[in-house]
């Protein structure tokens, strides 16, 4: 008794998957052709502004939180809170700087201008 290695249900599944992959490939090519510059899809100004705000707020919150926790633990209030708050602000600004450099790069990857 030899069993069929590919029952008909598996063959049907393979056929449907190959059709779906083919359709997805065609759709990806159409999207690629729609973009003339070949870079990443355009981002709205509102989305960029929201990302900048979140980057800054996250840096401040994380830095301040670490400083507050260390001050409570080591009893050095408010020294470490101030130090880590400034470090968090610097990290947030560095992230925003990297974002603007990536936006201005010709290839969209942040490699600088050519």
NORVEN-V922522 format. One record per backbone hydrogen bond with DSSP energy under -0.5 kcal/mol. NH is the residue of the N-H (numbers start at 0). CO is the residue of the C=O. If there is no record, write none. Layout:
nh: [NH NH]
co: [CO CO]
This chain:
nh: [2 9 10 11 12 13 14 15 16 17 18 19 20 21 22 23 24 25 26 27 28 29 30 31 32 33 34 35 47 48 49 50 51 52 53 54 55 56 57 58 59 60 61 62 63 64 65 66 67 68 69 70 71 72 73 74 75 78 79 81 82 83 84 85 86 87 88 89 90 91 92 93 94 95 96 97 98 99 100 101 102 103 104 105 107 109]
co: [0 6 6 7 8 9 10 11 12 13 14 15 16 17 18 19 20 21 22 23 24 25 26 27 28 29 30 33 43 44 45 46 47 48 49 50 51 52 53 54 55 56 57 58 59 60 61 62 63 64 65 66 67 68 69 70 70 75 75 77 78 79 80 81 82 83 84 85 86 87 88 89 90 91 92 93 94 95 96 97 98 99 100 111 104 101]
